[in-house]
Every structure is written in structure tokens, then in C-alpha cells.
Amino acid sequence: MLAWNRFPQDYPEVPFLQVQFEDLKRNNVKEVKRLAEFLCRPLSDKVCEEIADACSFSNLKQASVHKDPTHLNRWIDGSSGVFRTGETGGWKHWFTVAQSEKFDRMYEQKYHRPFPY
């Protein structure tokens, strides 16, 4: 994360847009519009809505059902290795409360701001 967050300062000549999964979940149309503007391809709200719908987790997961899964890394039983739940907060299934609090403290020490998600 440190490297990604430093990238725009280290390489200001390289166009850079960081998209967070949590932001996509909150407002995917807004994020599609932001991406289009970053690419200098502004789109109407209607087109952004259509793209957001076509790229929704459920639509992409359904489309992947028709792909050959043998080339995918099955890192979780029953998962294609590409799609999991499509929800935020999955860390709660892996981190204890103490680990989460420790992460939050470490993040704040490194970035001088609270973890945004």
C-alpha cells in the first residue's frame, strides 16, 4: 500500500487513477464516470449507468460461468478464483478484532490518517 500511495508522487508524469472496491460498492456509477473522465472520455450519466450495470459483480460472475474454469487458480474451495462474494467487509472472517485494531493503528502511523474503510 505504501508503494501504491507513493506512486503518484514518485512518478508525477505517469497518469494514475486508484479505484477502491469499497468506493465501487458505494457508488459504482460515480466511479465509472471518474474512470471515463480520467481516460479523457467523458460519458453521459446514462452510459455510465449502463456500464456500471454491465460490470456489476452479479453480471460479471454470471458471465464467468460460461468460461472454461480450468485455467483459473482455485484459491478457495468452490470459488472460481476470480469472484468471491462481491461484498465488502470480508476481512471480518479472517481478522480478529485485535488484529483489525492493530492494523488500524499501524495504518494511521504510516499514513497519518485513519484507515478509510
N, CA, C and O atoms as a printed pandas DataFrame, in Angstrom:
     atom_number atom_name residue_name chain_id  residue_number  x_coord  y_coord  z_coord
0              1         N          MET        A               1    0.825   -1.190    0.000
1              2        CA          MET        A               1    0.000    0.000    0.000
2              3         C          MET        A               1    0.868    1.253    0.000
3              4         O          MET        A               1    0.542    2.252   -0.641
4              5         N          LEU        A               2    1.976    1.182    0.729
5              6        CA          LEU        A               2    2.862    2.348    0.749
6              7         C          LEU        A               2    3.358    2.672   -0.650
7              8         O          LEU        A               2    3.376    3.835   -1.051
8              9         N          ALA        A               3    3.759    1.654   -1.392
9             10        CA          ALA        A               3    4.269    1.871   -2.742
10            11         C          ALA        A               3    3.193    2.444   -3.655
11            12         O          ALA        A               3    3.459    3.368   -4.423
12            13         N          TRP        A               4    1.989    1.904   -3.577
13            14        CA          TRP        A               4    0.900    2.417   -4.415
14            15         C          TRP        A               4    0.575    3.863   -4.056
15            16         O          TRP        A               4    0.371    4.695   -4.940
16            17         N          ASN        A               5    0.528    4.156   -2.782
17            18        CA          ASN        A               5    0.195    5.519   -2.369
18            19         C          ASN        A               5    1.312    6.506   -2.670
19            20         O          ASN        A               5    1.056    7.701   -2.820
20            21         N          ARG        A               6    2.535    6.029   -2.760
21            22        CA          ARG        A               6    3.668    6.894   -3.117
22            23         C          ARG        A               6    3.813    7.080   -4.617
23            24         O          ARG        A               6    4.432    8.044   -5.068
24            25         N          PHE        A               7    3.251    6.170   -5.388
25            26        CA          PHE        A               7    3.453    6.164   -6.835
26            27         C          PHE        A               7    3.183    7.520   -7.493
27            28         O          PHE        A               7    4.024    7.977   -8.267
28            29         N          PRO        A               8    2.064    8.181   -7.230
29            30        CA          PRO        A               8    1.817    9.477   -7.892
30            31         C          PRO        A               8    2.879   10.534   -7.569
31            32         O          PRO        A               8    3.201   11.364   -8.419
32            33         N          GLN        A               9    3.419   10.509   -6.359
33            34        CA          GLN        A               9    4.464   11.467   -6.005
34            35         C          GLN        A               9    5.801   11.069   -6.638
35            36         O          GLN        A               9    6.558   11.935   -7.079
36            37         N          ASP        A              10    6.091    9.781   -6.686
37            38        CA          ASP        A              10    7.353    9.307   -7.238
38            39         C          ASP        A              10    7.399    9.424   -8.763
39            40         O          ASP        A              10    8.469    9.617   -9.341
40            41         N          TYR        A              11    6.249    9.308   -9.405
41            42        CA          TYR        A              11    6.174    9.339  -10.871
42            43         C          TYR        A              11    5.057   10.285  -11.326
43            44         O          TYR        A              11    4.071    9.831  -11.906
44            45         N          PRO        A              12    5.195   11.577  -11.074
45            46        CA          PRO        A              12    4.117   12.509  -11.394
46            47         C          PRO        A              12    3.798   12.594  -12.891
47            48         O          PRO        A              12    2.719   13.050  -13.269
48            49         N          GLU        A              13    4.721   12.160  -13.730
49            50        CA          GLU        A              13    4.488   12.219  -15.177
50            51         C          GLU        A              13    3.609   11.062  -15.673
51            52         O          GLU        A              13    3.150   11.080  -16.815
52            53         N          VAL        A              14    3.376   10.065  -14.824
53            54        CA          VAL        A              14    2.576    8.906  -15.214
54            55         C          VAL        A              14    1.136    9.109  -14.749
55            56         O          VAL        A              14    0.890    9.271  -13.554
56            57         N          PRO        A              15    0.194    9.102  -15.670
57            58        CA          PRO        A              15   -1.217    9.214  -15.253
58            59         C          PRO        A              15   -1.569    8.052  -14.324
59            60         O          PRO        A              15   -1.184    6.910  -14.575
60            61         N          PHE        A              16   -2.286    8.345  -13.275
61            62        CA          PHE        A              16   -2.561    7.339  -12.242
62            63         C          PHE        A              16   -3.950    7.571  -11.674
63            64         O          PHE        A              16   -4.298    8.687  -11.289
64            65         N          LEU        A              17   -4.722    6.527  -11.627
65            66        CA          LEU        A              17   -6.044    6.580  -11.002
66            67         C          LEU        A              17   -6.176    5.358  -10.118
67            68         O          LEU        A              17   -6.037    4.228  -10.586
68            69         N          GLN        A              18   -6.442    5.578   -8.854
69            70        CA          GLN        A              18   -6.626    4.476   -7.919
70            71         C          GLN        A              18   -8.109    4.323   -7.647
71            72         O          GLN        A              18   -8.787    5.282   -7.279
72            73         N          VAL        A              19   -8.606    3.115   -7.832
73            74        CA          VAL        A              19  -10.018    2.805   -7.612
74            75         C          VAL        A              19  -10.095    1.784   -6.478
75            76         O          VAL        A              19   -9.423    0.753   -6.508
76            77         N          GLN        A              20  -10.907    2.081   -5.500
77            78        CA          GLN        A              20  -11.073    1.188   -4.348
78            79         C          GLN        A              20  -12.381    0.405   -4.488
79            80         O          GLN        A              20  -13.411    0.956   -4.876
80            81         N          PHE        A              21  -12.321   -0.871   -4.169
81            82        CA          PHE        A              21  -13.501   -1.728   -4.234
82            83         C          PHE        A              21  -14.648   -1.147   -3.407
83            84         O          PHE        A              21  -15.803   -1.159   -3.832
84            85         N          GLU        A              22  -14.313   -0.643   -2.230
85            86        CA          GLU        A              22  -15.351   -0.089   -1.351
86            87         C          GLU        A              22  -16.060    1.092   -2.007
87            88         O          GLU        A              22  -17.269    1.259   -1.845
88            89         N          ASP        A              23  -15.312    1.913   -2.747
89            90        CA          ASP        A              23  -15.923    3.044   -3.455
90            91         C          ASP        A              23  -16.821    2.563   -4.594
91            92         O          ASP        A              23  -17.877    3.143   -4.846
92            93         N          LEU        A              24  -16.403    1.516   -5.272
93            94        CA          LEU        A              24  -17.250    0.932   -6.319
94            95         C          LEU        A              24  -18.552    0.406   -5.731
95            96         O          LEU        A              24  -19.619    0.564   -6.323
96            97         N          LYS        A              25  -18.457   -0.218   -4.568
97            98        CA          LYS        A              25  -19.665   -0.740   -3.932
98            99         C          LYS        A              25  -20.594    0.384   -3.485
99           100         O          LYS        A              25  -21.816    0.255   -3.564
100          101         N          ARG        A              26  -20.015    1.481   -3.018
101          102        CA          ARG        A              26  -20.832    2.619   -2.562
102          103         C          ARG        A              26  -21.549    3.298   -3.708
103          104         O          ARG        A              26  -22.736    3.610   -3.609
104          105         N          ASN        A              27  -20.818    3.533   -4.819
105          106        CA          ASN        A              27  -21.410    4.271   -5.930
106          107         C          ASN        A              27  -20.664    3.912   -7.217
107          108         O          ASN        A              27  -19.756    4.627   -7.640
108          109         N          ASN        A              28  -21.056    2.805   -7.824
109          110        CA          ASN        A              28  -20.335    2.330   -8.998
110          111         C          ASN        A              28  -20.487    3.257  -10.210
111          112         O          ASN        A              28  -19.569    3.356  -11.024
112          113         N          VAL        A              29  -21.612    3.923  -10.336
113          114        CA          VAL        A              29  -21.804    4.846  -11.458
114          115         C          VAL        A              29  -20.833    6.027  -11.334
115          116         O          VAL        A              29  -20.231    6.446  -12.323
116          117         N          LYS        A              30  -20.686    6.550  -10.140
117          118        CA          LYS        A              30  -19.745    7.644   -9.907
118          119         C          LYS        A              30  -18.316    7.224  -10.264
119          120         O          LYS        A              30  -17.569    8.002  -10.857
120          121         N          GLU        A              31  -17.938    5.997   -9.905
121          122        CA          GLU        A              31  -16.589    5.511  -10.185
122          123         C          GLU        A              31  -16.381    5.276  -11.682
123          124         O          GLU        A              31  -15.291    5.525  -12.198
124          125         N          VAL        A              32  -17.405    4.804  -12.379
125          126        CA          VAL        A              32  -17.308    4.649  -13.833
126          127         C          VAL        A              32  -17.112    6.012  -14.478
127          128         O          VAL        A              32  -16.290    6.164  -15.382
128          129         N          LYS        A              33  -17.863    6.998  -14.019
129          130        CA          LYS        A              33  -17.740    8.362  -14.548
130          131         C          LYS        A              33  -16.337    8.918  -14.276
131          132         O          LYS        A              33  -15.742    9.562  -15.140
132          133         N          ARG        A              34  -15.827    8.672  -13.099
133          134        CA          ARG        A              34  -14.485    9.130  -12.737
134          135         C          ARG        A              34  -13.434    8.478  -13.638
135          136         O          ARG        A              34  -12.493    9.140  -14.075
136          137         N          LEU        A              35  -13.594    7.197  -13.910
137          138        CA          LEU        A              35  -12.674    6.487  -14.790
138          139         C          LEU        A              35  -12.757    7.044  -16.213
139          140         O          LEU        A              35  -11.728    7.255  -16.856
140          141         N          ALA        A              36  -13.959    7.278  -16.701
141          142        CA          ALA        A              36  -14.134    7.833  -18.049
142          143         C          ALA        A              36  -13.464    9.203  -18.166
143          144         O          ALA        A              36  -12.807    9.497  -19.164
144          145         N          GLU        A              37  -13.634   10.031  -17.142
145          146        CA          GLU        A              37  -13.005   11.350  -17.153
146          147         C          GLU        A              37  -11.487   11.236  -17.101
147          148         O          GLU        A              37  -10.785   11.995  -17.769
148          149         N          PHE        A              38  -10.975   10.294  -16.314
149          150        CA          PHE        A              38   -9.531   10.070  -16.239
150          151         C          PHE        A              38   -8.980    9.680  -17.611
151          152         O          PHE        A              38   -7.882   10.092  -17.988
152          153         N          LEU        A              39   -9.744    8.891  -18.347
153          154        CA          LEU        A              39   -9.325    8.445  -19.677
154          155         C          LEU        A              39   -9.625    9.486  -20.757
155          156         O          LEU        A              39   -9.441    9.230  -21.947
156          157         N          CYS        A              40  -10.095   10.674  -20.323
157          158        CA          CYS        A              40  -10.452   11.757  -21.258
158          159         C          CYS        A              40  -11.534   11.308  -22.229
159          160         O          CYS        A              40  -11.527   11.674  -23.404
160          161         N          ARG        A              41  -12.453   10.517  -21.724
161          162        CA          ARG        A              41  -13.584   10.030  -22.498
162          163         C          ARG        A              41  -14.867   10.232  -21.695
163          164         O          ARG        A              41  -15.520    9.264  -21.306
164          165         N          PRO        A              42  -15.222   11.487  -21.451
165          166        CA          PRO        A              42  -16.431   11.717  -20.649
166          167         C          PRO        A              42  -17.658   11.068  -21.297
167          168         O          PRO        A              42  -17.823   11.087  -22.517
168          169         N          LEU        A              43  -18.493   10.508  -20.463
169          170        CA          LEU        A              43  -19.683    9.807  -20.916
170          171         C          LEU        A              43  -20.914   10.386  -20.240
171          172         O          LEU        A              43  -20.829   10.994  -19.173
172          173         N          SER        A              44  -22.045   10.190  -20.872
173          174        CA          SER        A              44  -23.303   10.645  -20.270
174          175         C          SER        A              44  -23.597    9.805  -19.038
175          176         O          SER        A              44  -23.073    8.703  -18.875
176          177         N          ASP        A              45  -24.446   10.347  -18.176
177          178        CA          ASP        A              45  -24.843    9.602  -16.985
178          179         C          ASP        A              45  -25.491    8.274  -17.365
179          180         O          ASP        A              45  -25.260    7.256  -16.713
180          181         N          LYS        A              46  -26.302    8.289  -18.421
181          182        CA          LYS        A              46  -26.990    7.069  -18.862
182          183         C          LYS        A              46  -25.978    5.993  -19.271
183          184         O          LYS        A              46  -26.126    4.832  -18.888
184          185         N          VAL        A              47  -24.964    6.361  -20.036
185          186        CA          VAL        A              47  -23.957    5.387  -20.458
186          187         C          VAL        A              47  -23.169    4.879  -19.243
187          188         O          VAL        A              47  -22.859    3.691  -19.163
188          189         N          CYS        A              48  -22.850    5.753  -18.317
189          190        CA          CYS        A              48  -22.146    5.330  -17.096
190          191         C          CYS        A              48  -22.987    4.338  -16.303
191          192         O          CYS        A              48  -22.461    3.368  -15.757
192          193         N          GLU        A              49  -24.291    4.581  -16.242
193          194        CA          GLU        A              49  -25.192    3.652  -15.549
194          195         C          GLU        A              49  -25.216    2.299  -16.253
195          196         O          GLU        A              49  -25.211    1.258  -15.595
196          197         N          GLU        A              50  -25.244    2.307  -17.598
197          198        CA          GLU        A              50  -25.268    1.059  -18.358
198          199         C          GLU        A              50  -23.971    0.271  -18.164
199          200         O          GLU        A              50  -23.996   -0.951  -18.019
200          201         N          ILE        A              51  -22.850    0.974  -18.162
201          202        CA          ILE        A              51  -21.560    0.311  -17.943
202          203         C          ILE        A              51  -21.501   -0.266  -16.528
203          204         O          ILE        A              51  -21.085   -1.407  -16.330
204          205         N          ALA        A              52  -21.923    0.536  -15.548
205          206        CA          ALA        A              52  -21.907    0.067  -14.162
206          207         C          ALA        A              52  -22.769   -1.177  -14.003
207          208         O          ALA        A              52  -22.391   -2.105  -13.288
208          209         N          ASP        A              53  -23.913   -1.204  -14.654
209          210        CA          ASP        A              53  -24.786   -2.371  -14.575
210          211         C          ASP        A              53  -24.138   -3.573  -15.254
211          212         O          ASP        A              53  -24.127   -4.670  -14.696
212          213         N          ALA        A              54  -23.598   -3.375  -16.454
213          214        CA          ALA        A              54  -22.973   -4.471  -17.193
214          215         C          ALA        A              54  -21.775   -5.032  -16.434
215          216         O          ALA        A              54  -21.481   -6.224  -16.526
216          217         N          CYS        A              55  -21.087   -4.175  -15.684
217          218        CA          CYS        A              55  -19.885   -4.592  -14.941
218          219         C          CYS        A              55  -20.173   -4.899  -13.481
219          220         O          CYS        A              55  -19.245   -5.031  -12.683
220          221         N          SER        A              56  -21.437   -5.015  -13.125
221          222        CA          SER        A              56  -21.773   -5.333  -11.741
222          223         C          SER        A              56  -21.234   -6.712  -11.387
223          224         O          SER        A              56  -21.026   -7.553  -12.261
224          225         N          PHE        A              57  -21.017   -6.927  -10.125
225          226        CA          PHE        A              57  -20.489   -8.205   -9.660
226          227         C          PHE        A              57  -21.350   -9.358  -10.146
227          228         O          PHE        A              57  -20.824  -10.339  -10.671
228          229         N          SER        A              58  -22.654   -9.261   -9.982
229          230        CA          SER        A              58  -23.530  -10.373  -10.347
230          231         C          SER        A              58  -23.487  -10.650  -11.849
231          232         O          SER        A              58  -23.475  -11.811  -12.258
232          233         N          ASN        A              59  -23.465   -9.607  -12.672
233          234        CA          ASN        A              59  -23.413   -9.824  -14.118
234          235         C          ASN        A              59  -22.074  -10.413  -14.552
235          236         O          ASN        A              59  -22.046  -11.312  -15.393
236          237         N          LEU        A              60  -20.971   -9.930  -14.000
237          238        CA          LEU        A              60  -19.664  -10.470  -14.360
238          239         C          LEU        A              60  -19.501  -11.903  -13.863
239          240         O          LEU        A              60  -18.936  -12.746  -14.560
240          241         N          LYS        A              61  -19.992  -12.175  -12.667
241          242        CA          LYS        A              61  -19.897  -13.535  -12.134
242          243         C          LYS        A              61  -20.714  -14.490  -12.998
243          244         O          LYS        A              61  -20.267  -15.596  -13.301
244          245         N          GLN        A              62  -21.893  -14.070  -13.388
245          246        CA          GLN        A              62  -22.741  -14.905  -14.242
246          247         C          GLN        A              62  -22.072  -15.144  -15.595
247          248         O          GLN        A              62  -22.118  -16.257  -16.120
248          249         N          ALA        A              63  -21.458  -14.123  -16.156
249          250        CA          ALA        A              63  -20.772  -14.268  -17.444
250          251         C          ALA        A              63  -19.602  -15.226  -17.331
251          252         O          ALA        A              63  -19.285  -15.930  -18.290
252          253         N          SER        A              64  -18.950  -15.266  -16.165
253          254        CA          SER        A              64  -17.783  -16.134  -15.997
254          255         C          SER        A              64  -18.177  -17.609  -15.945
255          256         O          SER        A              64  -17.334  -18.481  -16.156
256          257         N          VAL        A              65  -19.435  -17.891  -15.671
257          258        CA          VAL        A              65  -19.906  -19.275  -15.603
258          259         C          VAL        A              65  -19.706  -19.947  -16.961
259          260         O          VAL        A              65  -19.495  -21.157  -17.032
260          261         N          HIS        A              66  -19.772  -19.170  -18.025
261          262        CA          HIS        A              66  -19.671  -19.709  -19.377
262          263         C          HIS        A              66  -18.232  -19.827  -19.859
263          264         O          HIS        A              66  -17.996  -20.274  -20.982
264          265         N          LYS        A              67  -17.271  -19.436  -19.039
265          266        CA          LYS        A              67  -15.859  -19.528  -19.391
266          267         C          LYS        A              67  -15.292  -20.865  -18.935
267          268         O          LYS        A              67  -15.840  -21.509  -18.040
268          269         N          ASP        A              68  -14.196  -21.276  -19.553
269          270        CA          ASP        A              68  -13.517  -22.507  -19.161
270          271         C          ASP        A              68  -12.784  -22.266  -17.847
271          272         O          ASP        A              68  -11.817  -21.504  -17.825
272          273         N          PRO        A              69  -13.212  -22.889  -16.752
273          274        CA          PRO        A              69  -12.610  -22.604  -15.435
274          275         C          PRO        A              69  -11.288  -23.321  -15.186
275          276         O          PRO        A              69  -10.667  -23.093  -14.148
276          277         N          THR        A              70  -10.835  -24.176  -16.097
277          278        CA          THR        A              70   -9.647  -24.975  -15.809
278          279         C          THR        A              70   -8.379  -24.139  -15.711
279          280         O          THR        A              70   -7.397  -24.586  -15.118
280          281         N          HIS        A              71   -8.374  -22.941  -16.275
281          282        CA          HIS        A              71   -7.180  -22.101  -16.236
282          283         C          HIS        A              71   -7.144  -21.188  -15.009
283          284         O          HIS        A              71   -6.165  -20.470  -14.803
284          285         N          LEU        A              72   -8.179  -21.209  -14.212
285          286        CA          LEU        A              72   -8.251  -20.312  -13.068
286          287         C          LEU        A              72   -7.652  -20.947  -11.822
287          288         O          LEU        A              72   -7.748  -22.157  -11.616
288          289         N          ASN        A              73   -7.043  -20.123  -11.009
289          290        CA          ASN        A              73   -6.464  -20.570   -9.745
290          291         C          ASN        A              73   -7.591  -20.707   -8.715
291          292         O          ASN        A              73   -8.231  -19.716   -8.363
292          293         N          ARG        A              74   -7.825  -21.884   -8.249
293          294        CA          ARG        A              74   -8.894  -22.105   -7.269
294          295         C          ARG        A              74   -8.323  -21.942   -5.866
295          296         O          ARG        A              74   -7.944  -22.917   -5.217
296          297         N          TRP        A              75   -8.268  -20.709   -5.416
297          298        CA          TRP        A              75   -7.644  -20.418   -4.130
298          299         C          TRP        A              75   -8.596  -20.553   -2.967
299          300         O          TRP        A              75   -8.160  -20.500   -1.817
300          301         N          ILE        A              76   -9.870  -20.723   -3.219
301          302        CA          ILE        A              76  -10.846  -21.017   -2.165
302          303         C          ILE        A              76  -11.783  -22.083   -2.722
303          304         O          ILE        A              76  -12.289  -21.929   -3.834
304          305         N          ASP        A              77  -12.023  -23.147   -1.986
305          306        CA          ASP        A              77  -12.913  -24.196   -2.462
306          307         C          ASP        A              77  -14.248  -23.614   -2.898
307          308         O          ASP        A              77  -14.861  -22.822   -2.183
308          309         N          GLY        A              78  -14.684  -24.016   -4.072
309          310        CA          GLY        A              78  -15.965  -23.556   -4.584
310          311         C          GLY        A              78  -15.896  -22.203   -5.258
311          312         O          GLY        A              78  -16.911  -21.712   -5.753
312          313         N          SER        A              79  -14.722  -21.585   -5.291
313          314        CA          SER        A              79  -14.569  -20.283   -5.919
314          315         C          SER        A              79  -13.881  -20.454   -7.255
315          316         O          SER        A              79  -13.064  -21.359   -7.429
316          317         N          SER        A              80  -14.208  -19.590   -8.197
317          318        CA          SER        A              80  -13.530  -19.612   -9.486
318          319         C          SER        A              80  -12.121  -19.080   -9.354
319          320         O          SER        A              80  -11.313  -19.221  -10.272
320          321         N          GLY        A              81  -11.819  -18.469   -8.221
321          322        CA          GLY        A              81  -10.525  -17.833   -8.041
322          323         C          GLY        A              81  -10.552  -16.397   -8.503
323          324         O          GLY        A              81   -9.594  -15.657   -8.281
324          325         N          VAL        A              82  -11.615  -15.995   -9.132
325          326        CA          VAL        A              82  -11.757  -14.621   -9.588
326          327         C          VAL        A              82  -12.845  -13.912   -8.787
327          328         O          VAL        A              82  -12.666  -12.770   -8.364
328          329         N          PHE        A              83  -13.943  -14.573   -8.585
329          330        CA          PHE        A              83  -15.077  -13.983   -7.882
330          331         C          PHE        A              83  -15.274  -14.672   -6.543
331          332         O          PHE        A              83  -15.261  -15.899   -6.443
332          333         N          ARG        A              84  -15.454  -13.861   -5.533
333          334        CA          ARG        A              84  -15.760  -14.427   -4.217
334          335         C          ARG        A              84  -17.184  -14.027   -3.865
335          336         O          ARG        A              84  -18.132  -14.593   -4.409
336          337         N          THR        A              85  -17.356  -13.060   -2.960
337          338        CA          THR        A              85  -18.707  -12.708   -2.514
338          339         C          THR        A              85  -19.228  -11.425   -3.130
339          340         O          THR        A              85  -20.440  -11.230   -3.226
340          341         N          GLY        A              86  -18.334  -10.553   -3.547
341          342        CA          GLY        A              86  -18.762   -9.272   -4.093
342          343         C          GLY        A              86  -19.205   -8.292   -3.028
343          344         O          GLY        A              86  -19.869   -7.302   -3.335
344          345         N          GLU        A              87  -18.852   -8.549   -1.794
345          346        CA          GLU        A              87  -19.223   -7.686   -0.679
346          347         C          GLU        A              87  -17.978   -7.170    0.017
347          348         O          GLU        A              87  -16.918   -7.794   -0.039
348          349         N          THR        A              88  -18.112   -6.041    0.665
349          350        CA          THR        A              88  -17.025   -5.506    1.473
350          351         C          THR        A              88  -17.096   -6.127    2.866
351          352         O          THR        A              88  -18.102   -6.727    3.244
352          353         N          GLY        A              89  -16.030   -5.973    3.607
353          354        CA          GLY        A              89  -16.025   -6.449    4.993
354          355         C          GLY        A              89  -15.637   -7.902    5.163
355          356         O          GLY        A              89  -15.778   -8.449    6.257
356          357         N          GLY        A              90  -15.149   -8.547    4.103
357          358        CA          GLY        A              90  -14.748   -9.946    4.199
358          359         C          GLY        A              90  -13.622  -10.173    5.184
359          360         O          GLY        A              90  -13.430  -11.283    5.680
360          361         N          TRP        A              91  -12.874   -9.110    5.465
361          362        CA          TRP        A              91  -11.772   -9.223    6.433
362          363         C          TRP        A              91  -12.273   -9.708    7.784
363          364         O          TRP        A              91  -11.516  -10.317    8.540
364          365         N          LYS        A              92  -13.525   -9.450    8.097
365          366        CA          LYS        A              92  -14.070   -9.846    9.401
366          367         C          LYS        A              92  -14.055  -11.364    9.579
367          368         O          LYS        A              92  -14.078  -11.865   10.704
368          369         N          HIS        A              93  -14.016  -12.090    8.461
369          370        CA          HIS        A              93  -13.972  -13.548    8.531
370          371         C          HIS        A              93  -12.543  -14.067    8.729
371          372         O          HIS        A              93  -12.340  -15.250    9.000
372          373         N          TRP        A              94  -11.565  -13.183    8.593
373          374        CA          TRP        A              94  -10.165  -13.594    8.657
374          375         C          TRP        A              94   -9.412  -12.948    9.811
375          376         O          TRP        A              94   -8.536  -13.582   10.399
376          377         N          PHE        A              95   -9.734  -11.700   10.150
377          378        CA          PHE        A              95   -9.049  -10.962   11.212
378          379         C          PHE        A              95   -9.854  -11.046   12.499
379          380         O          PHE        A              95  -11.085  -11.025   12.481
380          381         N          THR        A              96   -9.155  -11.139   13.596
381          382        CA          THR        A              96   -9.830  -10.982   14.878
382          383         C          THR        A              96  -10.023   -9.484   15.109
383          384         O          THR        A              96   -9.466   -8.670   14.372
384          385         N          VAL        A              97  -10.787   -9.121   16.100
385          386        CA          VAL        A              97  -10.965   -7.713   16.445
386          387         C          VAL        A              97   -9.610   -7.107   16.815
387          388         O          VAL        A              97   -9.304   -5.983   16.415
388          389         N          ALA        A              98   -8.814   -7.832   17.561
389          390        CA          ALA        A              98   -7.487   -7.333   17.966
390          391         C          ALA        A              98   -6.594   -7.107   16.752
391          392         O          ALA        A              98   -5.876   -6.108   16.697
392          393         N          GLN        A              99   -6.622   -8.013   15.781
393          394        CA          GLN        A              99   -5.823   -7.834   14.563
394          395         C          GLN        A              99   -6.298   -6.624   13.768
395          396         O          GLN        A              99   -5.483   -5.871   13.235
396          397         N          SER        A             100   -7.600   -6.437   13.687
397          398        CA          SER        A             100   -8.156   -5.291   12.973
398          399         C          SER        A             100   -7.733   -3.983   13.636
399          400         O          SER        A             100   -7.347   -3.029   12.961
400          401         N          GLU        A             101   -7.809   -3.951   14.948
401          402        CA          GLU        A             101   -7.403   -2.741   15.674
402          403         C          GLU        A             101   -5.913   -2.476   15.487
403          404         O          GLU        A             101   -5.503   -1.324   15.341
404          405         N          LYS        A             102   -5.109   -3.520   15.490
405          406        CA          LYS        A             102   -3.670   -3.363   15.268
406          407         C          LYS        A             102   -3.408   -2.826   13.864
407          408         O          LYS        A             102   -2.576   -1.936   13.683
408          409         N          PHE        A             103   -4.111   -3.360   12.877
409          410        CA          PHE        A             103   -3.963   -2.870   11.508
410          411         C          PHE        A             103   -4.317   -1.385   11.426
411          412         O          PHE        A             103   -3.585   -0.596   10.828
412          413         N          ASP        A             104   -5.448   -1.013   12.034
413          414        CA          ASP        A             104   -5.869    0.393   12.016
414          415         C          ASP        A             104   -4.802    1.300   12.623
415          416         O          ASP        A             104   -4.513    2.369   12.085
416          417         N          ARG        A             105   -4.215    0.874   13.742
417          418        CA          ARG        A             105   -3.150    1.668   14.382
418          419         C          ARG        A             105   -1.926    1.783   13.471
419          420         O          ARG        A             105   -1.362    2.867   13.317
420          421         N          MET        A             106   -1.524    0.681   12.878
421          422        CA          MET        A             106   -0.353    0.696   12.001
422          423         C          MET        A             106   -0.605    1.562   10.763
423          424         O          MET        A             106    0.277    2.305   10.331
424          425         N          TYR        A             107   -1.796    1.463   10.204
425          426        CA          TYR        A             107   -2.150    2.272    9.037
426          427         C          TYR        A             107   -2.067    3.753    9.381
427          428         O          TYR        A             107   -1.483    4.543    8.639
428          429         N          GLU        A             108   -2.654    4.117   10.508
429          430        CA          GLU        A             108   -2.653    5.524   10.914
430          431         C          GLU        A             108   -1.227    6.027   11.172
431          432         O          GLU        A             108   -0.914    7.175   10.854
432          433         N          GLN        A             109   -0.373    5.195   11.736
433          434        CA          GLN        A             109    1.024    5.588   11.958
434          435         C          GLN        A             109    1.745    5.817   10.633
435          436         O          GLN        A             109    2.525    6.762   10.515
436          437         N          LYS        A             110    1.498    4.974    9.640
437          438        CA          LYS        A             110    2.185    5.075    8.356
438          439         C          LYS        A             110    1.648    6.229    7.505
439          440         O          LYS        A             110    2.420    6.922    6.843
440          441         N          TYR        A             111    0.337    6.436    7.521
441          442        CA          TYR        A             111   -0.297    7.407    6.616
442          443         C          TYR        A             111   -0.753    8.694    7.292
443          444         O          TYR        A             111   -1.167    9.642    6.624
444          445         N          HIS        A             112   -0.678    8.724    8.601
445          446        CA          HIS        A             112   -1.077    9.918    9.360
446          447         C          HIS        A             112   -2.539   10.290    9.115
447          448         O          HIS        A             112   -2.910   11.463    9.088
448          449         N          ARG        A             113   -3.338    9.269    8.942
449          450        CA          ARG        A             113   -4.791    9.447    8.819
450          451         C          ARG        A             113   -5.442    8.089    9.104
451          452         O          ARG        A             113   -4.804    7.052    8.924
452          453         N          PRO        A             114   -6.690    8.084    9.539
453          454        CA          PRO        A             114   -7.342    6.807    9.836
454          455         C          PRO        A             114   -7.586    5.986    8.564
455          456         O          PRO        A             114   -7.711    6.542    7.473
456          457         N          PHE        A             115   -7.651    4.693    8.712
457          458        CA          PHE        A             115   -7.968    3.817    7.594
458          459         C          PHE        A             115   -9.382    4.175    7.117
459          460         O          PHE        A             115  -10.315    4.195    7.920
460          461         N          PRO        A             116   -9.547    4.458    5.816
461          462        CA          PRO        A             116  -10.838    4.978    5.341
462          463         C          PRO        A             116  -11.963    3.966    5.251
463          464         O          PRO        A             116  -13.119    4.348    5.075
464          465         N          TYR        A             117  -11.653    2.693    5.367
465          466        CA          TYR        A             117  -12.706    1.689    5.188
466          467         C          TYR        A             117  -12.793    0.845    6.411
467          468         O          TYR        A             117  -13.618   -0.067    6.474
